[in-house]
Each structure stands twice: as C-alpha cells, then as structure tokens.
Amino acid sequence: MAVGGNSAYADVGVLPPLVDSAVELAASLGFDHSCAPEQGQLLSVLARGWRGGRIGETGTGCGVGLAWMVEASDPTTSFVSIELDEERASAAAELFSDHARVRVEHGDWRELVEHGPFDLLVLDGGGKGKDPSVDSPLDPAAGWLAVGGTVVLDDFTPADSPGAAEHDAARRHWLDHPLLHATEIRLSPTLATIVAVRIR
Ligand SMILES: C[S@@+](CC[C@H](N)C(=O)[O-])C[C@H]1O[C@@H](n2cnc3c(N)ncnc32)[C@H](O)[C@@H]1O
C-alpha cells in the first residue's frame, strides 16, 4: 500500500502555501487519500515543464496534487481537475478560487475529456484501468492527450515489490502502449508512478 494521505505530510517540513492549505483541507474533511509528498514533488517537476500548457487531472481529492502543480507553474498554465465527490469538489474549487486559471469541476472523470487534449494529464481518479470493476484505461488519442504530451498514473506498487502482481495488467497496458513511451518511476519502497509521453 502506498504511503500517502495526511500522515505522510507530518514530517515534510515547509510546504508550498497552497499545498499546506490543501493538506489542511483534507484533514478537516477526514480525507486520507491525498497524493504522497513524493508524488506531489514529481507532479511539480512535470508541471514546471508545461508552462503555458493545459493540464488535466482526474480525481481532485482535496486538491493536494493540484496544489503542487499550481505552485510550480506560472499564470500562462491552465488546469482543469474533476472530482466525483461533491463535498470535495466544492471545497477544492473554493481553495483555488483566487486562481482564475484553475478550474475544479464536480463530475465523473470521463467528462474531463471535453477540456482536452491535455499537455499533461494526471490520472488519479479514473482512466487508469487499475481496477477493471471501476474503470477501463482511457485511449490517449481519443481527445485526452496531445501528441508530445505526458500522462502520469499515480499509485502503483513497484514492480519488484510484494503485491505488485495485483496491478500487472494495468502496468503492462501502459508500459507496452503502442502510442506511448512509458516508464515506471519508483518514488519510495511502496510507491511507483508510470510516466508516459505520447509519441504518435
Ligand atoms: C487518490 S484520490 C485523489 C487524490 C488527489 N489527486 C491528490 O493529489 O491529493 C482519488 C479521488 O478520485 C475520486 N474519484 C473516484 N471515482 C471518480 C470518478 N469516477 N470521477 C472523478 N473522480 C473520482 C475520489 O472521490 C477521490 O477523491
């Protein structure tokens, strides 16, 4: 199980202000599934590479990952994130209300495609196909991801660690995808992320 949520932020020192506020919001709503600090730091690096770009996210949660990206970007970068849970969507929209370039919507992840194609697409609440009973992997070419764009899939168990086999089908789907150059990045002993670039 990946270590994320509020407890993972307890020992992280000084956080960017919006990230701090999002972590506080998550704690106040009793939401303990925010992205891990390691993932947030990776997202901030990736978002920095897309200044002026369009960034999308499925599964806003309380906006922790989104906050890492917004803090790393500049005013020319726009964001749309979508969250199924009404309370979290509304609270996260309020958190980013001073940032006109950030839009948080309440809805199902599939609706996010209306705002694509994205330069950076973060799949954290649908579209990964990790659990076939919940969703199936999205097609990057169906309006989701621009050619040259990057897709990020959080919350895998590192391939060589116990329990990894559970998500091997989704892992292989993305790592072997014919439209993508993909790699798995180990962020901690229990957490890995797949990062892929659309090549055609
Ligand atoms: C792992 S949490 C997201 C964490 C967040 N991205 C962050 O960085 O802190 C997954 C979120 O996806 C949301 N979710 C689940 N199913 C969804 C769906 N069908 N459409 C949109 N969001 C969904 C959940 O309500 C939950 O808030």
The ligand as an ORCA input file, in Angstrom:
! r2SCAN-3c Opt
* xyz 0 1
  C      -6.460      9.125     -4.709
  S      -7.736     10.292     -4.533
  C      -7.128     11.707     -5.355
  C      -6.026     12.433     -4.675
  C      -5.687     13.751     -5.297
  N      -5.462     13.675     -6.724
  C      -4.467     14.352     -4.638
  O      -3.488     14.625     -5.339
  O      -4.469     14.542     -3.433
  C      -8.914      9.754     -5.729
  C     -10.101     10.688     -5.903
  O     -10.801     10.275     -7.070
  C     -12.157     10.489     -6.858
  N     -12.941      9.683     -7.802
  C     -13.313      8.367     -7.681
  N     -14.042      7.994     -8.738
  C     -14.120      9.064     -9.549
  C     -14.756      9.297    -10.797
  N     -15.475      8.337    -11.398
  N     -14.642     10.502    -11.352
  C     -13.951     11.509    -10.734
  N     -13.333     11.346     -9.541
  C     -13.416     10.142     -8.961
  C     -12.371     10.084     -5.413
  O     -13.574     10.656     -4.895
  C     -11.108     10.635     -4.767
  O     -11.327     11.920     -4.242
*
